């Protein structure tokens, strides 16, 4: 029973060791990937300066700090990323798991494998003892038969009985030695099996240790990344996008593109400088619109509540030519040309 329960526990221990090694390998791969990625450069926004040439407009970091135009390439990890600490974490995490968790588990498994081998030897000794016991019993019956036939066999029978008794004594000594060896081996196996069963209570502590080591390694790796990190949308302290008709005051984009406030101010100044229609001009437009409406033509402007624009909202006719707005070349505005909802044409 003890051996069967110990074998069942050994199966649990093997599964734990296998999963721990998988987790250790996955953690080391993750930290190695993070170490390589943090040293890679961040992508930059380019602008056209004329003659078909482009230059980097900004060099942003993960913390939101904007660098100067044409500045040096900024790595993804930023200025506060500690590459040496990350390398130390990658090397030390595996060593701690190996020395504090996997090594004791391996010693327990080696001890149990040794017990299994000695258990096979013990079973072999048991079979040998049983075989010698049957041999001794058979010789004892033979001696009894020969002793009973002594009146008929006389001297010859007595001689044969003496030889059988000698063989019986030799076999009995062999049986006694085999029994002694079996008892000693049985005591050794029991003592070792008792020790490994007693040590099995440490498995919970080893599992707790590997979780502690992994958590400390990940915490140290997070510290090595630095304090300057951009807040992820949807995290605590960062506003979520809201729908236009929800009535909330949170903007859809928390951070406007670079240069957008200046563009908005320029467009506002242009609208304020456009001259408005005089009263006489507005009356003429109303008269023309009324005649077109009476003739059954479609009207683009009106006072209807279903109209998209009303006459009062119509801008005055410009007195000078308004230059066309330059289409931005970057993805700041997420324009219709790059993000259209039209169906993709067939190849």
C-alpha positions in Angstrom: 0.0 0.0 0.0 2.8 2.4 0.8 4.5 1.8 -2.5 1.3 2.2 -4.5 0.5 5.6 -2.8 4.1 6.7 -3.3 3.9 5.8 -7.0 0.7 7.9 -7.3 2.4 10.8 -5.6 5.4 10.4 -7.9 3.0 10.8 -10.9 1.8 14.1 -9.5 5.3 15.3 -8.9 6.3 14.5 -12.5 3.4 16.5 -13.9 4.4 19.4 -11.6 8.0 19.3 -12.7 7.0 19.1 -16.4 4.8 22.2 -16.1 7.3 24.1 -14.0 9.9 23.6 -16.7 7.4 24.8 -19.3 6.6 27.9 -17.3 10.3 28.5 -16.8 11.1 28.3 -20.5 8.1 30.5 -21.3 9.2 33.1 -18.8 12.7 33.1 -20.1 11.5 33.4 -23.7 9.2 36.3 -22.7 12.0 38.2 -20.8 14.5 37.6 -23.7 11.9 38.9 -26.2 11.2 42.0 -24.0 15.0 42.6 -23.7 15.4 42.6 -27.5 12.3 44.6 -28.2 13.1 47.4 -25.7 16.4 48.0 -27.6 14.6 48.3 -31.0 13.8 51.9 -32.3 10.4 53.5 -32.1 8.7 54.3 -35.4 8.7 58.0 -36.3 6.4 60.3 -38.2 7.8 61.8 -41.4 6.7 64.9 -43.3 7.4 66.1 -46.8 9.7 69.2 -47.0 9.7 69.6 -50.8 11.3 68.0 -53.8 9.9 64.6 -52.8 12.1 64.5 -49.7 10.8 63.5 -46.2 12.3 64.0 -42.8 11.3 62.7 -39.4 8.9 65.1 -37.8 8.9 63.9 -34.2 10.6 61.2 -32.2 8.1 60.2 -29.5 8.9 57.9 -26.7 6.7 55.5 -24.7 6.3 58.1 -22.0 4.7 60.6 -24.4 7.7 62.9 -24.4 8.2 64.4 -27.9 11.7 64.8 -29.2 13.1 67.5 -31.5 12.7 67.1 -35.3 15.6 65.2 -36.9 16.5 64.1 -33.4 18.2 60.8 -32.5 16.4 57.5 -32.8 14.6 56.7 -29.6 14.4 53.0 -28.5 11.1 51.5 -27.4 12.4 51.2 -23.9 13.0 54.9 -23.6 15.7 56.6 -21.5 14.8 55.0 -18.2 14.9 51.4 -19.4 17.5 49.4 -17.5 19.0 46.8 -19.9 21.5 45.5 -17.4 18.8 44.8 -14.8 16.7 43.0 -17.4 19.7 40.8 -18.4 20.2 40.0 -14.7 16.6 39.0 -14.3 16.7 36.7 -17.3 19.8 34.9 -16.0 18.9 34.7 -12.3 15.2 33.6 -12.7 16.1 30.2 -14.2 18.9 29.6 -11.7 16.7 30.2 -8.7 14.0 27.9 -10.0 16.6 25.2 -10.8 18.3 25.4 -7.4 15.4 26.0 -5.1 12.6 24.0 -6.7 13.6 21.6 -9.5 16.8 20.3 -7.8 14.9 19.1 -4.6 12.2 17.6 -6.7 14.8 15.8 -8.8 16.5 14.4 -5.6 13.1 13.1 -4.4 12.5 11.4 -7.8 16.0 9.9 -7.8 15.4 8.5 -4.3 12.1 7.1 -5.3 13.6 5.5 -8.4 16.3 3.9 -6.2 13.5 2.5 -4.0 11.7 1.1 -7.0 14.9 -0.7 -8.0 15.4 -2.1 -4.5 11.8 -3.1 -4.5 12.4 -5.2 -7.5 15.4 -6.8 -5.7 13.2 -7.3 -2.6 10.6 -9.1 -4.7 13.4 -11.3 -6.2 14.6 -12.2 -2.7 11.0 -13.0 -1.7 10.7 -15.4 -4.6 14.0 -17.0 -3.7 13.0 -17.5 -0.1 9.8 -19.1 -1.2 11.6 -21.4 -3.6 14.2 -22.5 -0.9 11.4 -23.0 1.6 9.6 -25.4 -0.7 12.9 -27.2 -1.4 13.6 -27.6 2.3 10.0 -28.8 2.9 10.4 -31.4 0.1 13.7 -32.7 1.5 12.2 -32.9 5.0 9.4 -35.1 3.7 12.0 -37.3 1.8 13.9 -37.8 5.1 10.7 -38.9 6.8 9.9 -41.4 4.1 13.5 -42.8 4.2 13.3 -43.1 8.0 10.0 -45.0 7.8 11.6 -47.4 5.3 14.7 -48.2 7.3 13.4 -51.6 8.5 13.3 -52.8 4.9 16.3 -50.9 3.5 18.5 -51.3 6.5 22.1 -50.1 6.0 21.6 -48.9 2.4 18.5 -46.9 3.5 20.3 -45.5 6.4 23.2 -44.3 4.2 20.8 -42.6 1.7 18.9 -41.0 4.6 22.2 -39.5 6.0 23.0 -38.0 2.6 19.6 -36.5 2.3 19.9 -35.0 5.8 23.2 -33.4 4.8 21.6 -31.8 1.7 18.7 -30.7 3.9 21.0 -29.0 6.4 22.8 -27.3 3.6 19.5 -26.1 2.1 18.3 -24.9 5.4 21.4 -22.8 5.9 20.9 -21.3 2.5 17.3 -20.6 3.3 18.2 -19.0 6.6 20.8 -16.7 4.9 18.3 -15.8 2.2 15.6 -15.0 4.8 18.1 -12.8 6.7 19.0 -10.9 3.5 15.3 -10.5 2.7 14.6 -9.1 6.1 17.5 -6.6 5.9 16.5 -5.5 2.4 12.9 -5.2 3.5 13.9 -3.0 6.4 16.0 -0.8 4.2 13.3 -0.3 1.6 10.7 0.4 4.3 13.0 3.0 5.9 13.7 4.8 2.6 10.1 4.6 1.6 9.1 6.1 4.9 11.6 9.0 4.3 10.3 9.9 0.8 6.7 9.7 2.0 7.6 12.0 4.9 9.3 14.4 2.5 6.3 14.5 0.2 4.7 17.2 2.3 7.2 19.7 1.0 5.7 19.7 -2.5 3.3 22.5 -1.6 6.2 24.6 -0.4 8.1 23.9 -3.6 5.1 25.0 -5.7 4.8 28.1 -3.6 8.5 28.8 -4.1 8.3 28.6 -7.9 5.4 31.0 -7.9 7.2 33.4 -5.7 10.4 33.3 -7.8 8.4 33.8 -11.0 6.4 36.7 -9.6 9.6 38.4 -8.2 11.3 37.9 -11.6 8.3 39.5 -13.5 8.2 42.3 -10.9 11.9 43.0 -11.3 11.5 42.9 -15.1 8.6 45.4 -14.8 10.8 47.7 -12.7 13.6 47.4 -15.2 11.3 48.8 -17.9 11.2 52.1 -16.1 8.6 54.4 -14.7 7.8 56.3 -17.9 5.0 54.3 -19.6 2.1 55.5 -21.7 -1.2 54.6 -20.1 -3.1 52.0 -22.0 -6.6 53.1 -23.2 -9.2 51.6 -20.9 -6.9 51.2 -17.9 -7.5 53.0 -14.6 -7.1 56.7 -14.8 -7.3 56.7 -18.6 -10.6 57.8 -20.3 -12.5 55.4 -22.6 -13.8 56.6 -26.0 -17.5 57.4 -25.9 -20.2 57.7 -28.5 -21.1 61.1 -30.0 -24.8 60.9 -28.8 -24.0 59.7 -25.3 -23.8 63.3 -23.9 -20.5 62.6 -22.2 -17.8 65.2 -22.3 -14.9 62.8 -22.7 -13.3 63.3 -26.1 -13.0 60.4 -28.6 -9.3 60.9 -28.9 -7.4 61.6 -25.7 -4.3 62.9 -27.4 -4.6 65.1 -30.5 -2.1 64.7 -33.3 1.0 66.9 -33.3 0.2 70.3 -34.7 -3.6 69.9 -34.7 -4.3 72.9 -32.4 -2.5 75.2 -34.8 -4.5 73.8 -37.8 -7.8 74.3 -35.9 -6.9 77.9 -35.0 -6.0 78.7 -38.6 -9.3 77.3 -39.9 -11.2 79.3 -37.4 -9.4 82.5 -38.5 -10.3 81.8 -42.1 -14.0 81.4 -41.3 -14.1 84.7 -39.3 -12.5 86.6 -42.2 -15.0 85.4 -44.8 -17.5 88.3 -45.5 -21.2 87.7 -44.8 -24.1 88.3 -47.2 -25.8 91.7 -47.0 -29.6 92.0 -46.5 -30.2 92.7 -50.2 -28.1 89.7 -51.3 -29.9 87.4 -48.9 -33.3 88.6 -50.3 -32.2 87.9 -53.9 -31.1 84.4 -53.0 -34.4 83.7 -51.2 -36.3 84.9 -54.3 -34.4 82.6 -56.6 -34.7 79.7 -54.3 -38.5 80.3 -54.1 -38.9 80.3 -57.9 -37.0 77.1 -58.2 -39.1 75.5 -55.6 -42.3 76.5 -57.2 -41.1 75.1 -60.6 -40.6 71.7 -58.9 -36.8 71.7 -58.9 -34.9 70.2 -56.0 -33.8 72.7 -53.4 -30.5 72.3 -51.5 -31.2 75.1 -48.9 -34.4 75.9 -47.1 -36.0 76.5 -43.7 -37.4 72.9 -43.4 -36.6 71.1 -40.2 -35.4 68.1 -42.4 -32.9 70.2 -44.3 -29.3 69.6 -43.6 -28.4 73.3 -44.1 -30.7 76.3 -43.8 -30.4 79.7 -45.5 -29.3 81.4 -42.3 -26.4 79.0 -42.1 -25.3 79.5 -45.7 -21.9 81.3 -45.9 -21.5 84.5 -47.9 -20.1 84.4 -51.4 -16.3 84.8 -51.1 -14.8 87.9 -52.7 -11.4 86.3 -53.2 -10.2 82.9 -54.2 -9.7 80.5 -51.3 -6.8 78.1 -51.8 -7.5 74.4 -51.6 -6.7 72.7 -48.3 -3.5 70.7 -48.4 -4.3 67.0 -47.9 -2.1 65.7 -45.0 0.4 63.1 -46.0 0.6 61.4 -42.6 -2.0 59.3 -40.8 -2.8 62.0 -38.2 -6.3 62.7 -39.5 -7.2 59.1 -40.4 -8.8 60.4 -43.6 -11.3 58.7 -45.9 -8.7 57.9 -48.5 -6.9 55.6 -46.2 -9.8 54.3 -44.0 -12.7 54.2 -46.5 -15.7 52.0 -45.8 -16.2 51.3 -49.5 -15.9 47.7 -50.6 -12.4 46.5 -51.5 -12.2 45.9 -55.3 -11.7 42.4 -56.5 -8.2 41.4 -57.4 
